[in-house]
Amino acid sequence: MQVEVIGLAEAAVRLRVPYQDAHRLLLTGRLRGEKRGGRWFVSTASLESLLRTSAGPNAPKVEQRASRVNAPKRRR
């Protein structure tokens, strides 16, 4: 059985988060993937599972991380 995969950049687009946040999800294990020839590839089943669990009312939102990253920096 062959597992369907997509590139990490495409996974970030589908998750509506910056590439760096999608990469962090890989490193923390919330998203499953593998590195091939220097590029990350993500299992579409893992991506769909993350999207489903992130849609629940009590689940932490994947998009909340992106809003903090894009927030304006505080002045000192």
PDB file of N, CA, C and O in Angstrom, chain B, residues numbered from 101:
ATOM      1  N   MET B 101       0.836  -1.174   0.000  1.00  0.00           N
ATOM      2  CA  MET B 101       0.000   0.000   0.000  1.00  0.00           C
ATOM      3  C   MET B 101       0.884   1.241   0.000  1.00  0.00           C
ATOM      4  O   MET B 101       1.809   1.356   0.804  1.00  0.00           O
ATOM      5  N   GLN B 102       0.595   2.155  -0.896  1.00  0.00           N
ATOM      6  CA  GLN B 102       1.390   3.363  -1.020  1.00  0.00           C
ATOM      7  C   GLN B 102       0.697   4.521  -0.293  1.00  0.00           C
ATOM      8  O   GLN B 102      -0.505   4.738  -0.446  1.00  0.00           O
ATOM      9  N   VAL B 103       1.471   5.247   0.488  1.00  0.00           N
ATOM     10  CA  VAL B 103       0.947   6.387   1.245  1.00  0.00           C
ATOM     11  C   VAL B 103       1.026   7.629   0.373  1.00  0.00           C
ATOM     12  O   VAL B 103       2.062   7.906  -0.232  1.00  0.00           O
ATOM     13  N   GLU B 104      -0.078   8.383   0.309  1.00  0.00           N
ATOM     14  CA  GLU B 104      -0.096   9.616  -0.474  1.00  0.00           C
ATOM     15  C   GLU B 104       0.561  10.727   0.341  1.00  0.00           C
ATOM     16  O   GLU B 104       0.248  10.918   1.516  1.00  0.00           O
ATOM     17  N   VAL B 105       1.471  11.454  -0.295  1.00  0.00           N
ATOM     18  CA  VAL B 105       2.183  12.528   0.392  1.00  0.00           C
ATOM     19  C   VAL B 105       2.137  13.811  -0.433  1.00  0.00           C
ATOM     20  O   VAL B 105       1.949  13.784  -1.649  1.00  0.00           O
ATOM     21  N   ILE B 106       2.314  14.939   0.265  1.00  0.00           N
ATOM     22  CA  ILE B 106       2.429  16.239  -0.385  1.00  0.00           C
ATOM     23  C   ILE B 106       3.620  16.956   0.243  1.00  0.00           C
ATOM     24  O   ILE B 106       4.088  16.574   1.316  1.00  0.00           O
ATOM     25  N   GLY B 107       4.103  17.983  -0.424  1.00  0.00           N
ATOM     26  CA  GLY B 107       5.212  18.759   0.110  1.00  0.00           C
ATOM     27  C   GLY B 107       4.785  19.572   1.326  1.00  0.00           C
ATOM     28  O   GLY B 107       3.604  19.866   1.510  1.00  0.00           O
ATOM     29  N   LEU B 108       5.753  19.924   2.142  1.00  0.00           N
ATOM     30  CA  LEU B 108       5.454  20.677   3.359  1.00  0.00           C
ATOM     31  C   LEU B 108       4.874  22.052   3.032  1.00  0.00           C
ATOM     32  O   LEU B 108       4.014  22.542   3.764  1.00  0.00           O
ATOM     33  N   ALA B 109       5.323  22.674   1.962  1.00  0.00           N
ATOM     34  CA  ALA B 109       4.776  23.985   1.581  1.00  0.00           C
ATOM     35  C   ALA B 109       3.284  23.873   1.271  1.00  0.00           C
ATOM     36  O   ALA B 109       2.501  24.728   1.684  1.00  0.00           O
ATOM     37  N   GLU B 110       2.888  22.833   0.550  1.00  0.00           N
ATOM     38  CA  GLU B 110       1.470  22.622   0.243  1.00  0.00           C
ATOM     39  C   GLU B 110       0.681  22.317   1.516  1.00  0.00           C
ATOM     40  O   GLU B 110      -0.455  22.765   1.666  1.00  0.00           O
ATOM     41  N   ALA B 111       1.285  21.552   2.436  1.00  0.00           N
ATOM     42  CA  ALA B 111       0.619  21.254   3.710  1.00  0.00           C
ATOM     43  C   ALA B 111       0.384  22.547   4.496  1.00  0.00           C
ATOM     44  O   ALA B 111      -0.674  22.722   5.100  1.00  0.00           O
ATOM     45  N   ALA B 112       1.358  23.442   4.489  1.00  0.00           N
ATOM     46  CA  ALA B 112       1.208  24.725   5.190  1.00  0.00           C
ATOM     47  C   ALA B 112       0.057  25.532   4.595  1.00  0.00           C
ATOM     48  O   ALA B 112      -0.703  26.164   5.328  1.00  0.00           O
ATOM     49  N   VAL B 113      -0.070  25.513   3.280  1.00  0.00           N
ATOM     50  CA  VAL B 113      -1.172  26.231   2.620  1.00  0.00           C
ATOM     51  C   VAL B 113      -2.507  25.639   3.055  1.00  0.00           C
ATOM     52  O   VAL B 113      -3.437  26.377   3.382  1.00  0.00           O
ATOM     53  N   ARG B 114      -2.606  24.328   3.059  1.00  0.00           N
ATOM     54  CA  ARG B 114      -3.864  23.679   3.459  1.00  0.00           C
ATOM     55  C   ARG B 114      -4.206  23.924   4.920  1.00  0.00           C
ATOM     56  O   ARG B 114      -5.379  24.008   5.281  1.00  0.00           O
ATOM     57  N   LEU B 115      -3.175  24.041   5.769  1.00  0.00           N
ATOM     58  CA  LEU B 115      -3.393  24.317   7.189  1.00  0.00           C
ATOM     59  C   LEU B 115      -3.614  25.806   7.450  1.00  0.00           C
ATOM     60  O   LEU B 115      -4.049  26.195   8.534  1.00  0.00           O
ATOM     61  N   ARG B 116      -3.314  26.624   6.462  1.00  0.00           N
ATOM     62  CA  ARG B 116      -3.411  28.092   6.585  1.00  0.00           C
ATOM     63  C   ARG B 116      -2.486  28.620   7.668  1.00  0.00           C
ATOM     64  O   ARG B 116      -2.867  29.464   8.478  1.00  0.00           O
ATOM     65  N   VAL B 117      -1.263  28.103   7.664  1.00  0.00           N
ATOM     66  CA  VAL B 117      -0.225  28.566   8.588  1.00  0.00           C
ATOM     67  C   VAL B 117       1.048  28.831   7.794  1.00  0.00           C
ATOM     68  O   VAL B 117       1.209  28.311   6.690  1.00  0.00           O
ATOM     69  N   PRO B 118       1.960  29.641   8.351  1.00  0.00           N
ATOM     70  CA  PRO B 118       3.256  29.825   7.693  1.00  0.00           C
ATOM     71  C   PRO B 118       4.036  28.510   7.620  1.00  0.00           C
ATOM     72  O   PRO B 118       3.814  27.598   8.417  1.00  0.00           O
ATOM     73  N   TYR B 119       4.934  28.430   6.670  1.00  0.00           N
ATOM     74  CA  TYR B 119       5.756  27.235   6.474  1.00  0.00           C
ATOM     75  C   TYR B 119       6.452  26.836   7.776  1.00  0.00           C
ATOM     76  O   TYR B 119       6.506  25.653   8.112  1.00  0.00           O
ATOM     77  N   GLN B 120       6.984  27.813   8.509  1.00  0.00           N
ATOM     78  CA  GLN B 120       7.722  27.526   9.740  1.00  0.00           C
ATOM     79  C   GLN B 120       6.835  26.848  10.783  1.00  0.00           C
ATOM     80  O   GLN B 120       7.300  25.980  11.521  1.00  0.00           O
ATOM     81  N   ASP B 121       5.566  27.237  10.848  1.00  0.00           N
ATOM     82  CA  ASP B 121       4.652  26.595  11.794  1.00  0.00           C
ATOM     83  C   ASP B 121       4.356  25.154  11.383  1.00  0.00           C
ATOM     84  O   ASP B 121       4.253  24.273  12.237  1.00  0.00           O
ATOM     85  N   ALA B 122       4.219  24.913  10.087  1.00  0.00           N
ATOM     86  CA  ALA B 122       4.007  23.546   9.600  1.00  0.00           C
ATOM     87  C   ALA B 122       5.243  22.700   9.914  1.00  0.00           C
ATOM     88  O   ALA B 122       5.121  21.533  10.289  1.00  0.00           O
ATOM     89  N   HIS B 123       6.407  23.279   9.764  1.00  0.00           N
ATOM     90  CA  HIS B 123       7.653  22.569  10.086  1.00  0.00           C
ATOM     91  C   HIS B 123       7.706  22.240  11.579  1.00  0.00           C
ATOM     92  O   HIS B 123       8.129  21.149  11.962  1.00  0.00           O
ATOM     93  N   ARG B 124       7.278  23.178  12.414  1.00  0.00           N
ATOM     94  CA  ARG B 124       7.237  22.948  13.858  1.00  0.00           C
ATOM     95  C   ARG B 124       6.273  21.806  14.198  1.00  0.00           C
ATOM     96  O   ARG B 124       6.551  20.999  15.084  1.00  0.00           O
ATOM     97  N   LEU B 125       5.144  21.743  13.494  1.00  0.00           N
ATOM     98  CA  LEU B 125       4.194  20.644  13.716  1.00  0.00           C
ATOM     99  C   LEU B 125       4.842  19.298  13.396  1.00  0.00           C
ATOM    100  O   LEU B 125       4.577  18.304  14.071  1.00  0.00           O
ATOM    101  N   LEU B 126       5.685  19.266  12.372  1.00  0.00           N
ATOM    102  CA  LEU B 126       6.424  18.037  12.040  1.00  0.00           C
ATOM    103  C   LEU B 126       7.394  17.675  13.160  1.00  0.00           C
ATOM    104  O   LEU B 126       7.448  16.527  13.600  1.00  0.00           O
ATOM    105  N   LEU B 127       8.155  18.661  13.613  1.00  0.00           N
ATOM    106  CA  LEU B 127       9.178  18.394  14.619  1.00  0.00           C
ATOM    107  C   LEU B 127       8.587  17.982  15.961  1.00  0.00           C
ATOM    108  O   LEU B 127       9.213  17.229  16.707  1.00  0.00           O
ATOM    109  N   THR B 128       7.387  18.465  16.276  1.00  0.00           N
ATOM    110  CA  THR B 128       6.747  18.101  17.542  1.00  0.00           C
ATOM    111  C   THR B 128       5.920  16.821  17.440  1.00  0.00           C
ATOM    112  O   THR B 128       5.427  16.316  18.449  1.00  0.00           O
ATOM    113  N   GLY B 129       5.768  16.300  16.226  1.00  0.00           N
ATOM    114  CA  GLY B 129       5.050  15.038  16.053  1.00  0.00           C
ATOM    115  C   GLY B 129       3.559  15.178  15.832  1.00  0.00           C
ATOM    116  O   GLY B 129       2.866  14.168  15.710  1.00  0.00           O
ATOM    117  N   ARG B 130       3.038  16.403  15.777  1.00  0.00           N
ATOM    118  CA  ARG B 130       1.597  16.576  15.537  1.00  0.00           C
ATOM    119  C   ARG B 130       1.244  16.299  14.081  1.00  0.00           C
ATOM    120  O   ARG B 130       0.085  16.049  13.751  1.00  0.00           O
ATOM    121  N   LEU B 131       2.250  16.345  13.214  1.00  0.00           N
ATOM    122  CA  LEU B 131       2.078  16.080  11.790  1.00  0.00           C
ATOM    123  C   LEU B 131       3.131  15.053  11.404  1.00  0.00           C
ATOM    124  O   LEU B 131       4.296  15.189  11.778  1.00  0.00           O
ATOM    125  N   ARG B 132       2.726  14.015  10.651  1.00  0.00           N
ATOM    126  CA  ARG B 132       3.682  12.974  10.270  1.00  0.00           C
ATOM    127  C   ARG B 132       4.222  13.219   8.870  1.00  0.00           C
ATOM    128  O   ARG B 132       3.481  13.558   7.947  1.00  0.00           O
ATOM    129  N   GLY B 133       5.514  13.043   8.737  1.00  0.00           N
ATOM    130  CA  GLY B 133       6.134  13.208   7.431  1.00  0.00           C
ATOM    131  C   GLY B 133       7.539  12.642   7.443  1.00  0.00           C
ATOM    132  O   GLY B 133       7.997  12.075   8.435  1.00  0.00           O
ATOM    133  N   GLU B 134       8.209  12.811   6.321  1.00  0.00           N
ATOM    134  CA  GLU B 134       9.590  12.335   6.225  1.00  0.00           C
ATOM    135  C   GLU B 134      10.371  13.242   5.294  1.00  0.00           C
ATOM    136  O   GLU B 134       9.811  13.917   4.431  1.00  0.00           O
ATOM    137  N   LYS B 135      11.673  13.236   5.493  1.00  0.00           N
ATOM    138  CA  LYS B 135      12.548  14.055   4.679  1.00  0.00           C
ATOM    139  C   LYS B 135      13.137  13.183   3.570  1.00  0.00           C
ATOM    140  O   LYS B 135      13.687  12.113   3.831  1.00  0.00           O
ATOM    141  N   ARG B 136      13.013  13.653   2.343  1.00  0.00           N
ATOM    142  CA  ARG B 136      13.555  12.942   1.185  1.00  0.00           C
ATOM    143  C   ARG B 136      14.378  13.925   0.369  1.00  0.00           C
ATOM    144  O   ARG B 136      13.852  14.920  -0.129  1.00  0.00           O
ATOM    145  N   GLY B 137      15.648  13.650   0.235  1.00  0.00           N
ATOM    146  CA  GLY B 137      16.498  14.503  -0.590  1.00  0.00           C
ATOM    147  C   GLY B 137      16.512  15.960  -0.145  1.00  0.00           C
ATOM    148  O   GLY B 137      16.593  16.865  -0.976  1.00  0.00           O
ATOM    149  N   GLY B 138      16.432  16.188   1.160  1.00  0.00           N
ATOM    150  CA  GLY B 138      16.483  17.545   1.686  1.00  0.00           C
ATOM    151  C   GLY B 138      15.144  18.262   1.750  1.00  0.00           C
ATOM    152  O   GLY B 138      15.082  19.405   2.204  1.00  0.00           O
ATOM    153  N   ARG B 139      14.076  17.620   1.306  1.00  0.00           N
ATOM    154  CA  ARG B 139      12.741  18.237   1.348  1.00  0.00           C
ATOM    155  C   ARG B 139      11.823  17.410   2.234  1.00  0.00           C
ATOM    156  O   ARG B 139      11.936  16.186   2.295  1.00  0.00           O
ATOM    157  N   TRP B 140      10.904  18.101   2.925  1.00  0.00           N
ATOM    158  CA  TRP B 140       9.926  17.426   3.773  1.00  0.00           C
ATOM    159  C   TRP B 140       8.678  17.092   2.979  1.00  0.00           C
ATOM    160  O   TRP B 140       8.197  17.892   2.177  1.00  0.00           O
ATOM    161  N   PHE B 141       8.164  15.894   3.217  1.00  0.00           N
ATOM    162  CA  PHE B 141       6.909  15.448   2.622  1.00  0.00           C
ATOM    163  C   PHE B 141       5.997  14.980   3.752  1.00  0.00           C
ATOM    164  O   PHE B 141       6.440  14.322   4.694  1.00  0.00           O
ATOM    165  N   VAL B 142       4.731  15.328   3.644  1.00  0.00           N
ATOM    166  CA  VAL B 142       3.751  15.060   4.698  1.00  0.00           C
ATOM    167  C   VAL B 142       2.710  14.073   4.196  1.00  0.00           C
ATOM    168  O   VAL B 142       2.253  14.158   3.056  1.00  0.00           O
ATOM    169  N   SER B 143       2.345  13.143   5.053  1.00  0.00           N
ATOM    170  CA  SER B 143       1.281  12.192   4.751  1.00  0.00           C
ATOM    171  C   SER B 143      -0.048  12.941   4.698  1.00  0.00           C
ATOM    172  O   SER B 143      -0.376  13.683   5.623  1.00  0.00           O
ATOM    173  N   THR B 144      -0.812  12.753   3.628  1.00  0.00           N
ATOM    174  CA  THR B 144      -2.110  13.431   3.529  1.00  0.00           C
ATOM    175  C   THR B 144      -3.067  12.927   4.610  1.00  0.00           C
ATOM    176  O   THR B 144      -3.923  13.679   5.076  1.00  0.00           O
ATOM    177  N   ALA B 145      -2.930  11.665   5.010  1.00  0.00           N
ATOM    178  CA  ALA B 145      -3.784  11.126   6.080  1.00  0.00           C
ATOM    179  C   ALA B 145      -3.487  11.850   7.393  1.00  0.00           C
ATOM    180  O   ALA B 145      -4.407  12.170   8.145  1.00  0.00           O
ATOM    181  N   SER B 146      -2.212  12.108   7.673  1.00  0.00           N
ATOM    182  CA  SER B 146      -1.835  12.829   8.878  1.00  0.00           C
ATOM    183  C   SER B 146      -2.346  14.266   8.835  1.00  0.00           C
ATOM    184  O   SER B 146      -2.813  14.797   9.842  1.00  0.00           O
ATOM    185  N   LEU B 147      -2.256  14.884   7.672  1.00  0.00           N
ATOM    186  CA  LEU B 147      -2.736  16.254   7.500  1.00  0.00           C
ATOM    187  C   LEU B 147      -4.242  16.333   7.734  1.00  0.00           C
ATOM    188  O   LEU B 147      -4.717  17.218   8.446  1.00  0.00           O
ATOM    189  N   GLU B 148      -4.991  15.408   7.136  1.00  0.00           N
ATOM    190  CA  GLU B 148      -6.448  15.391   7.309  1.00  0.00           C
ATOM    191  C   GLU B 148      -6.829  15.126   8.758  1.00  0.00           C
ATOM    192  O   GLU B 148      -7.794  15.703   9.260  1.00  0.00           O
ATOM    193  N   SER B 149      -6.083  14.261   9.435  1.00  0.00           N
ATOM    194  CA  SER B 149      -6.337  13.979  10.837  1.00  0.00           C
ATOM    195  C   SER B 149      -6.109  15.229  11.689  1.00  0.00           C
ATOM    196  O   SER B 149      -6.906  15.530  12.577  1.00  0.00           O
ATOM    197  N   LEU B 150      -5.039  15.944  11.422  1.00  0.00           N
ATOM    198  CA  LEU B 150      -4.757  17.177  12.162  1.00  0.00           C
ATOM    199  C   LEU B 150      -5.839  18.217  11.912  1.00  0.00           C
ATOM    200  O   LEU B 150      -6.261  18.905  12.842  1.00  0.00           O
ATOM    201  N   LEU B 151      -6.288  18.341  10.681  1.00  0.00           N
ATOM    202  CA  LEU B 151      -7.348  19.291  10.361  1.00  0.00           C
ATOM    203  C   LEU B 151      -8.647  18.934  11.087  1.00  0.00           C
ATOM    204  O   LEU B 151      -9.355  19.817  11.570  1.00  0.00           O
ATOM    205  N   ARG B 152      -8.956  17.635  11.160  1.00  0.00           N
ATOM    206  CA  ARG B 152     -10.168  17.190  11.863  1.00  0.00           C
ATOM    207  C   ARG B 152     -10.082  17.481  13.357  1.00  0.00           C
ATOM    208  O   ARG B 152     -11.031  18.005  13.940  1.00  0.00           O
ATOM    209  N   THR B 153      -8.959  17.148  13.978  1.00  0.00           N
ATOM    210  CA  THR B 153      -8.828  17.338  15.424  1.00  0.00           C
ATOM    211  C   THR B 153      -8.723  18.812  15.778  1.00  0.00           C
ATOM    212  O   THR B 153      -9.134  19.210  16.868  1.00  0.00           O
ATOM    213  N   SER B 154      -8.190  19.621  14.893  1.00  0.00           N
ATOM    214  CA  SER B 154      -8.067  21.055  15.160  1.00  0.00           C
ATOM    215  C   SER B 154      -9.392  21.776  14.992  1.00  0.00           C
ATOM    216  O   SER B 154      -9.525  22.935  15.385  1.00  0.00           O
ATOM    217  N   ALA B 155     -10.375  21.094  14.409  1.00  0.00           N
ATOM    218  CA  ALA B 155     -11.671  21.727  14.173  1.00  0.00           C
ATOM    219  C   ALA B 155     -12.623  21.554  15.353  1.00  0.00           C
ATOM    220  O   ALA B 155     -13.691  22.166  15.372  1.00  0.00           O
ATOM    221  N   GLY B 156     -12.259  20.735  16.336  1.00  0.00           N
ATOM    222  CA  GLY B 156     -13.131  20.512  17.478  1.00  0.00           C
ATOM    223  C   GLY B 156     -13.254  21.746  18.350  1.00  0.00           C
ATOM    224  O   GLY B 156     -12.366  22.598  18.340  1.00  0.00           O
ATOM    225  N   PRO B 157     -14.343  21.860  19.107  1.00  0.00           N
ATOM    226  CA  PRO B 157     -14.577  23.063  19.904  1.00  0.00           C
ATOM    227  C   PRO B 157     -13.552  23.283  21.013  1.00  0.00           C
ATOM    228  O   PRO B 157     -13.263  24.428  21.360  1.00  0.00           O
ATOM    229  N   ASN B 158     -13.000  22.212  21.573  1.00  0.00           N
ATOM    230  CA  ASN B 158     -12.041  22.355  22.674  1.00  0.00           C
ATOM    231  C   ASN B 158     -10.601  22.143  22.242  1.00  0.00           C
ATOM    232  O   ASN B 158      -9.689  22.212  23.066  1.00  0.00           O
ATOM    233  N   ALA B 159     -10.389  21.888  20.966  1.00  0.00           N
ATOM    234  CA  ALA B 159      -9.042  21.622  20.470  1.00  0.00           C
ATOM    235  C   ALA B 159      -8.288  22.930  20.245  1.00  0.00           C
ATOM    236  O   ALA B 159      -8.885  23.928  19.841  1.00  0.00           O
ATOM    237  N   PRO B 160      -6.984  22.930  20.503  1.00  0.00           N
ATOM    238  CA  PRO B 160      -6.204  24.130  20.205  1.00  0.00           C
ATOM    239  C   PRO B 160      -6.189  24.369  18.701  1.00  0.00           C
ATOM    240  O   PRO B 160      -6.032  23.430  17.920  1.00  0.00           O
ATOM    241  N   LYS B 161      -6.348  25.593  18.309  1.00  0.00           N
ATOM    242  CA  LYS B 161      -6.417  25.926  16.891  1.00  0.00           C
ATOM    243  C   LYS B 161      -5.020  26.028  16.300  1.00  0.00           C
ATOM    244  O   LYS B 161      -4.136  26.660  16.878  1.00  0.00           O
ATOM    245  N   VAL B 162      -4.829  25.404  15.147  1.00  0.00           N
ATOM    246  CA  VAL B 162      -3.561  25.490  14.436  1.00  0.00           C
ATOM    247  C   VAL B 162      -3.340  26.925  13.993  1.00  0.00           C
ATOM    248  O   VAL B 162      -2.206  27.406  14.000  1.00  0.00           O
ATOM    249  N   GLU B 163      -4.408  27.620  13.605  1.00  0.00           N
ATOM    250  CA  GLU B 163      -4.291  28.969  13.079  1.00  0.00           C
ATOM    251  C   GLU B 163      -3.935  29.994  14.151  1.00  0.00           C
ATOM    252  O   GLU B 163      -3.433  31.067  13.816  1.00  0.00           O
ATOM    253  N   GLN B 164      -4.178  29.700  15.427  1.00  0.00           N
ATOM    254  CA  GLN B 164      -3.827  30.648  16.488  1.00  0.00           C
ATOM    255  C   GLN B 164      -2.337  30.904  16.506  1.00  0.00           C
ATOM    256  O   GLN B 164      -1.906  32.029  16.761  1.00  0.00           O
ATOM    257  N   ARG B 165      -1.550  29.895  16.244  1.00  0.00           N
ATOM    258  CA  ARG B 165      -0.096  30.039  16.211  1.00  0.00           C
ATOM    259  C   ARG B 165       0.294  31.028  15.118  1.00  0.00           C
ATOM    260  O   ARG B 165       1.164  31.873  15.325  1.00  0.00           O
ATOM    261  N   ALA B 166      -0.341  30.924  13.970  1.00  0.00           N
ATOM    262  CA  ALA B 166      -0.020  31.811  12.851  1.00  0.00           C
ATOM    263  C   ALA B 166      -0.340  33.256  13.191  1.00  0.00           C
ATOM    264  O   ALA B 166       0.408  34.152  12.802  1.00  0.00           O
ATOM    265  N   SER B 167      -1.428  33.508  13.904  1.00  0.00           N
ATOM    266  CA  SER B 167      -1.789  34.880  14.215  1.00  0.00           C
ATOM    267  C   SER B 167      -0.771  35.509  15.159  1.00  0.00           C
ATOM    268  O   SER B 167      -0.528  36.713  15.083  1.00  0.00           O
ATOM    269  N   ARG B 168      -0.178  34.728  16.035  1.00  0.00           N
ATOM    270  CA  ARG B 168       0.852  35.272  16.918  1.00  0.00           C
ATOM    271  C   ARG B 168       2.129  35.571  16.142  1.00  0.00           C
ATOM    272  O   ARG B 168       2.806  36.563  16.414  1.00  0.00           O
ATOM    273  N   VAL B 169       2.454  34.725  15.189  1.00  0.00           N
ATOM    274  CA  VAL B 169       3.665  34.930  14.400  1.00  0.00           C
ATOM    275  C   VAL B 169       3.543  36.201  13.578  1.00  0.00           C
ATOM    276  O   VAL B 169       4.517  36.940  13.435  1.00  0.00           O
ATOM    277  N   ASN B 170       2.363  36.465  13.038  1.00  0.00           N
ATOM    278  CA  ASN B 170       2.168  37.618  12.177  1.00  0.00           C
ATOM    279  C   ASN B 170       1.769  38.877  12.934  1.00  0.00           C
ATOM    280  O   ASN B 170       1.556  39.924  12.323  1.00  0.00           O
ATOM    281  N   ALA B 171       1.666  38.788  14.255  1.00  0.00           N
ATOM    282  CA  ALA B 171       1.271  39.943  15.047  1.00  0.00           C
ATOM    283  C   ALA B 171       2.368  41.009  15.040  1.00  0.00           C
ATOM    284  O   ALA B 171       3.552  40.682  14.964  1.00  0.00           O
ATOM    285  N   PRO B 172       1.980  42.268  15.119  1.00  0.00           N
ATOM    286  CA  PRO B 172       3.000  43.327  15.163  1.00  0.00           C
ATOM    287  C   PRO B 172       3.866  43.197  16.402  1.00  0.00           C
ATOM    288  O   PRO B 172       3.401  42.773  17.460  1.00  0.00           O
ATOM    289  N   LYS B 173       5.123  43.566  16.259  1.00  0.00           N
ATOM    290  CA  LYS B 173       6.037  43.493  17.385  1.00  0.00           C
ATOM    291  C   LYS B 173       5.800  44.663  18.320  1.00  0.00           C
ATOM    292  O   LYS B 173       5.441  45.759  17.889  1.00  0.00           O
ATOM    293  N   ARG B 174       6.006  44.414  19.616  1.00  0.00           N
ATOM    294  CA  ARG B 174       5.829  45.471  20.615  1.00  0.00           C
ATOM    295  C   ARG B 174       7.002  46.421  20.591  1.00  0.00           C
ATOM    296  O   ARG B 174       8.143  46.028  20.349  1.00  0.00           O
ATOM    297  N   ARG B 175       6.702  47.666  20.843  1.00  0.00           N
ATOM    298  CA  ARG B 175       7.766  48.655  20.973  1.00  0.00           C
ATOM    299  C   ARG B 175       8.246  48.662  22.419  1.00  0.00           C
ATOM    300  O   ARG B 175       7.471  48.449  23.351  1.00  0.00           O
ATOM    301  N   ARG B 176       9.500  48.905  22.577  1.00  0.00           N
ATOM    302  CA  ARG B 176      10.059  48.961  23.934  1.00  0.00           C
ATOM    303  C   ARG B 176      10.204  50.372  24.385  1.00  0.00           C
ATOM    304  O   ARG B 176      10.659  50.619  25.502  1.00  0.00           O
TER     305      ARG B 176
END
